[in-house]
């Protein structure tokens, strides 16, 4: 499995969230890349104390906001959380405990732009996972990365050239 470039003229926003169990320190992260896989920007977000689902949704929301603010109007959002994607695609979510956060994502997706949201396996989301880990450990609420952190550069490069990773499924 590997990261897949977006279609020509589109940008891809990979997002992820992480949380320690039971709900504890949580972070979210994400990055924007163009059709060649080149870095456009990224973020790491300290979510505070939260569960993994809310961290995933915070990541999706922040990724959508960042893409919009940077002026991109053809966007593919990818997350490795099928649960978060399902909630964002679901109809009425007002009664869900995370309804406000889910609704924020839905409103952002509903703006006047071409926006698709889809699932990717964690092997295709390694860069976003790295940034989510930074988010959970940082003291600042949100850091916007103009350039990738130095430790992330080899992962971003591996994605750009299509390096595949074996998908290991637990028995």
C-alpha angles and dihedrals in degrees: 000000000000143000112278123215118240121248118278110284093022134098125217123221114197114194135182141173132206134191136173118237130282094032102293138126109006137182141178132204142177147166140207121225132178130230091281093050093252117152114256100171144308147197143214117203130196104217095183116218111355145125123261095259093056090045089053091050092048087054093051092048094048092046091052091048092049093050091049093047091051089054100248114149101176105063137163113199116201128189132169090221110096089183093057092046091049091051093050091049093044123103117238112012101165093114094050114104088236092042096125093053092044090049090051088057092047092051091051092049090048094060119111098281141091104264127166126183121202145162125256129182117252090254088067093045102053096120093053090046090055091052092047089054090053090050094056091052102041125097095214117084094230135001120195112208117214088181126022117264108264093248090055097053096087091052093048089048092049089053092048093055093043101251109181126218126204113251108228114199117196115237 
